[in-house]
Amino acid sequence: MRVLNANAAGALGEIPVDAAAPQLWLEEPRDEERARRALEEFRAQGAGPPRRCPACGEDNPPAFDLCWKCGAALPG
């Protein structure tokens, strides 16, 4: 199993969203279940309510550590 575009999110805006999304490529069909578990774990990281920035009040996705608008640290 190979993970492609694992760090491509930093290029958003320079490349299309679909080109920056992480991808799992299976080399062996037997890896399918392992790949599905990895995808579920990845999706679970972004689950939860939005996080409000204490500096500017902007709502941010739950997986963000810094505010997308002003760059301030978000509460844990």
N, C-alpha and C positions, 0 to 999 in steps of 0.2 A: 504494500500500500504506500502510495506517495502523496504527500500534501503539497499542493501547488498554491501559490499566491498567499502563503501564510502571513506575509508582512506587506502585502500590496495595498492595504487600506490607507496607508500614508500617502499613496499616490492619487487618491480620489480627487477629482477635479482636473487632474492631468490625463487620466485615463477613464473610460466609461465604468460605471458601477459594476456591470456584469463582468468586466475584465479584472476587477480588483477583488472579487469574491473568492474566498478560499475554496479550493477544490480537492476532493479525494479521488485519486485514480487507483483503481484496483489492478494489480498485476496478476492476481490469482483469484478465481471465483470464490474460493473458500474463505477469503478475507471479507466477504460481504457483511456478515454479522458484526464483525469487529468495526468495520467502517460505519455501520449504522449506529453502533453505540457511541463512537467518536463524534458523530454528527449530533446526536442527542445531548451529549455532554457539552458540546460547543454551543448549542442553542440554549441550554439551561443557564449558561453564564450570563446571558443577556436578559434573563427572566426577572421579573419584579417591577415594582413601581418606579416611575422616573425619580431622579435625584435632583432636588432644587439647589441651585447655586446660591451660597450665602452672600456672594458679592453682588451679583446682578439679578438674581431671582429667576434666571432662565431654567426651564426643565431640561434635563439631560437624560440620555438612556442609562439604564441601571449599571451597565458595564463600564461607563466612563469614570475615570479618576479625576479628570480635569474638565472644567466647563468648556464646551465647544465654542461658546460665544466670547467669553472674556479670559479664559485660561486659568481661572482660580481653582484651587484644590477643592474637590467636593467632599462633603462629610462622609465618613466611613460607613 
